[in-house]
Amino acid sequence: MDRIYLDHNATTPAAAEVIEAVAQCLREEIGNPSSIHYFGQRAKRRLEEAREEVAALLGAEAKEIIFVSGGTEANNLAVKGVAEALAKPGRRLLTTAIEHHAVLHTFAALEKRGFAVTRLPVDHSGRASVEALAAALKPETALVSVMLANNEVGTLEPVAEMAALCRERGVVFHTDAVQAVGKIPVEVEKLGVDLLSLSGHKFYGPRGVGALYMRKGVSYQPQMHGGRQERNRRAGTENLPGIVGLGVAAQLARRHLADWAEHTEKLRRRLEEGLLRRIEDVKIFGHPEFRLPNTLCAGFGGAEGESLLMNLDLKGVAVSTGSACSSGTVEPSHVLRAMGVGPEYERAALRFSMGKDNTEAEIDRVLELLSDIVPRVRSFQ
Ligand code: PLP
């Protein structure tokens, strides 16, 4: 069976250039970048070249990039590291209701440690408002974390405006840009953020590697204790093959981002128009204008998302739902709930996320399959 992969927001296949660079590094770079001998210095050079590449993608300085194990770690280090550095009784932290669990659960953990946490609501399109943030900022607010692009619906948040407001008020601003990097231009100076998280496997790099951008001078308490790696900000021998692969992915993204965005947007539009034309009672979730090019979240009234997903999988098509399946019960998506899509749609949504190698023929095949599957699943429920 020819399989169709439309789940690039979950993870992307590593690019051929990335696979080659990782393999070459594993084979040939035997040294530890902290060692002072020849092999160590070679490894160190590769590490710093990759840092330059990631910094160039973001318009940052190389010394502002910290290599980590992925988006989850970057978010944990940013939020906990700043909260701990600025901890005083009564300090407040602010985020939104639609963040990835890597941010939401980190805030919940800090709440248990005594921080006061405010979660901003979002509107029907999944956007938080700058006015709501302005009203929620208090003199005791230490940190604000708002994602750049939502992973389930693709809505872009007004991060630049929010970061400008926080800068005026002297509040540190972090953004989880894991779903944005490699899909839209992401430049730290234009955004005005203090910290930014990214993850290699979301833009054709390796899994298990990512980076945290940290602006010079941000108050930060390291969360990983050990050696002096990453300028004392993240201890542990660096994952050099992964980091080299991330550097190559960053270089590819810088070169091809505009083409990838144009291609995936064309496919998304084709899918969206086809769904609305061919299937009854379909709703598109997310902002009509401020959205990722590649992401389409669609609700199919009266059809459970999990059933649609499994039926598509049987036919060789991989998509995802926003819902989390735990111990046999399907939890509705916290993002769709916060957007107020209504109970009928909370469990009835599918996320299609296109990648650079998908084709129009694949989209047409998915439309054909869904025209058959959706009415069938509806008739059983
Ligand atoms: N943040 C967002 C918005 C994500 O979509 C993801 C992954 O799905 C993460 C963070 C976690 O990244 P990682 O898988 O690299 O830990």
Residues whose N, C-alpha, C, O or C-beta is under 5 A from the ligand:
A	BS01	PLP	N9 A10 G70 G71 T72 E73 H100 A102 A149 N151 D176 V178 Q179 S199
